[in-house]
Amino acid sequence: RLFPTELYPAFFTAVSSSIKTLCTRTKYLGGQAAFISVLHTWTRRMHLHPHIHTLIPAVGLSDTGSTLHHPRNEEYLIPHKALARATRDALRALLKDTHPDILARIPPAVWSTDWVAQCQSAGRGRSALRYLAAYVKKSAFHQDRLEGFTSDGRLILRYRDSADNRIKHEALTPHELIRRWLQHALPKGLVRVRHYGWLSPAAHKAQRRV
């Protein structure tokens, strides 16, 4: 296997633990955060690029669950560099404890390189949910992106280049198109959308018992 499927749940754990830890700090949210995370595995050209999109309401709960905590600045929640660094270190520690064989296959330079985390406002209410829903509904490929074929039988894939935001085209053999698509077939039983904190199923059950 080129990409160990064990990395998917490990990545979820690393991201969620980092968000929870940062949000408890008083200079950020100062309370228990809740959020929804969605696994996204593809680029616009259908290459394998696992990453996680997370929607975090800008409100937290106190340890007792009776007090609401709001960020000091409603346009700013947590720093992206701190989140990237915490996620990188958490994933490495997790792999060291649970999958040392996978850790040994990853070049050491990965853990000294600055990772990238993008933090931005997604709006309020319905607009925020629409933002996240786009990543839940979409798949790596849709047939509308095919715009014919070349004289030698290659399929023409349309995509938008994130570098300049322009529509471009790439000619792929049928086998290459299928190969890229199948990279995004997730392991059976893997939950792609996960809820944490007071948005989690466990929290809902606890609230109903009160």
C-alpha positions in Angstrom: 0.0 0.0 0.0 1.4 3.4 -1.0 -0.8 5.2 1.6 -1.4 3.4 4.9 -5.1 3.6 5.7 -4.3 3.7 9.4 -3.2 7.3 8.9 -6.8 8.5 8.3 -8.1 7.9 11.8 -4.7 9.0 13.2 -5.0 12.3 11.4 -8.5 12.9 12.7 -7.2 12.3 16.3 -4.2 14.6 15.8 -6.3 17.4 14.4 -9.1 17.1 17.0 -6.7 16.9 20.0 -4.8 20.0 18.8 -8.0 22.0 18.3 -9.3 21.1 21.7 -6.0 21.9 23.4 -5.7 25.3 21.8 -9.3 26.3 22.3 -9.1 25.7 26.1 -6.4 28.4 26.4 -7.9 31.6 27.8 -6.2 33.8 25.3 -8.2 32.1 22.5 -11.6 30.6 23.4 -11.0 29.5 27.0 -13.6 26.7 27.0 -14.5 23.3 25.6 -14.8 23.6 21.8 -17.2 21.7 19.6 -16.6 21.1 15.9 -17.4 19.0 12.8 -14.5 17.6 10.8 -14.7 16.2 7.2 -11.9 14.1 5.5 -11.1 15.4 2.0 -8.6 13.4 0.0 -8.2 14.9 -3.4 -6.9 17.9 -5.3 -8.6 19.5 -8.3 -6.6 17.2 -10.6 -7.7 14.2 -8.5 -4.3 13.5 -7.0 -4.2 12.0 -3.5 -3.9 14.8 -0.9 -5.5 13.9 2.4 -6.6 16.9 4.5 -9.3 17.7 7.0 -11.8 20.6 6.8 -13.2 21.6 10.2 -16.1 23.9 11.2 -15.7 25.3 14.7 -18.5 27.4 16.2 -17.0 30.5 18.0 -18.4 29.5 21.4 -17.2 27.1 24.0 -18.5 25.6 27.3 -17.0 25.8 30.7 -15.9 22.6 32.4 -19.3 22.5 34.2 -21.1 23.0 31.0 -23.1 25.9 32.5 -21.1 28.9 31.2 -20.5 30.0 27.6 -17.1 31.3 26.5 -16.7 33.5 23.5 -13.4 34.5 21.8 -12.0 38.0 22.5 -12.2 38.7 18.8 -15.1 37.2 16.9 -13.1 37.3 13.7 -10.2 35.3 15.2 -10.2 32.0 17.0 -6.9 30.2 17.0 -3.5 30.9 15.2 -2.9 28.8 12.1 0.8 28.3 12.8 0.2 27.0 16.3 -2.5 24.6 15.0 -0.2 23.3 12.2 2.7 22.7 14.6 0.5 21.1 17.3 -1.1 18.7 14.7 2.3 17.7 13.3 3.7 16.9 16.7 0.5 15.1 17.8 0.5 12.9 14.7 4.1 12.0 15.1 3.6 11.1 18.8 0.6 9.1 18.0 2.3 7.1 15.3 5.3 6.5 17.5 3.0 4.9 20.1 0.6 3.0 17.9 2.2 2.5 14.4 6.0 2.7 14.7 6.3 0.8 11.5 4.5 3.5 9.6 6.5 6.2 11.3 9.7 4.5 10.2 8.6 4.8 6.5 8.0 8.6 6.7 11.1 10.7 5.9 12.4 12.4 9.1 12.4 15.8 7.4 8.6 15.7 7.4 8.6 16.3 11.2 10.9 19.3 11.0 9.1 21.0 8.1 6.5 23.7 8.7 3.0 22.2 8.1 0.2 24.3 6.7 -3.1 25.0 8.4 -5.5 27.6 7.0 -7.9 29.3 9.5 -10.6 31.6 8.2 -14.1 32.8 9.0 -16.8 30.6 7.2 -19.6 33.0 8.1 -22.6 32.4 10.4 -25.4 29.8 10.5 -26.5 28.6 7.2 -23.6 30.0 5.2 -21.1 28.2 7.4 -23.0 24.9 7.0 -23.1 25.4 3.2 -19.3 25.9 3.2 -18.8 22.5 4.9 -21.6 20.8 3.0 -19.7 21.4 -0.3 -16.9 19.1 1.0 -19.3 16.5 2.2 -21.3 16.3 -1.0 -18.5 16.4 -3.6 -16.4 13.5 -4.7 -13.1 13.4 -6.4 -14.6 13.2 -9.9 -17.8 14.1 -11.7 -18.5 13.1 -15.3 -19.3 16.8 -16.2 -15.6 17.5 -15.9 -14.8 15.4 -19.0 -14.7 17.5 -22.1 -14.2 14.9 -24.8 -11.1 13.0 -25.9 -7.9 13.4 -27.9 -7.1 11.6 -31.2 -5.0 9.1 -29.4 -7.9 8.1 -27.0 -6.9 10.1 -23.9 -9.7 11.7 -21.9 -9.7 15.5 -21.4 -10.2 16.5 -17.7 -11.3 20.0 -16.8 -10.0 21.6 -13.6 -9.5 25.0 -12.0 -5.9 25.7 -11.2 -5.6 27.1 -7.6 -2.4 28.9 -8.5 -4.1 31.4 -10.9 -7.8 30.4 -10.5 -8.0 29.7 -14.3 -9.8 26.8 -16.0 -7.3 24.3 -17.5 -7.4 20.9 -19.1 -5.3 17.7 -18.8 -5.3 14.7 -21.1 -5.3 11.4 -19.2 -5.4 7.8 -20.4 -8.5 5.9 -19.2 -6.3 3.9 -16.9 -4.8 7.0 -15.3 -8.2 8.5 -14.7 -9.4 5.3 -13.0 -6.2 5.1 -11.0 -6.6 8.6 -9.7 -10.3 8.1 -8.9 -9.7 4.8 -7.0 -7.1 6.5 -4.7 -10.0 8.1 -3.0 -11.9 4.9 -2.2 -11.9 4.9 1.6 -11.5 1.8 3.8 -14.7 0.1 4.7 -16.2 1.5 7.9 -14.1 4.7 8.0 -16.3 7.5 9.2 -15.5 10.5 7.0 -17.6 13.1 8.9 -17.0 13.4 12.6 -18.5 15.5 15.4 -16.6 16.5 18.6 -17.2 18.3 21.9 -20.8 19.3 22.6 -21.7 18.5 19.0 -20.8 14.8 19.4 -23.4 12.0 19.8 -22.1 11.3 23.3 -22.7 14.9 24.3 -26.3 14.8 23.0 -27.0 11.6 25.0 -25.6 13.2 28.1 -27.8 16.4 27.6 -30.9 14.3 27.2 -30.3 12.6 30.5 -30.0 15.9 32.4 
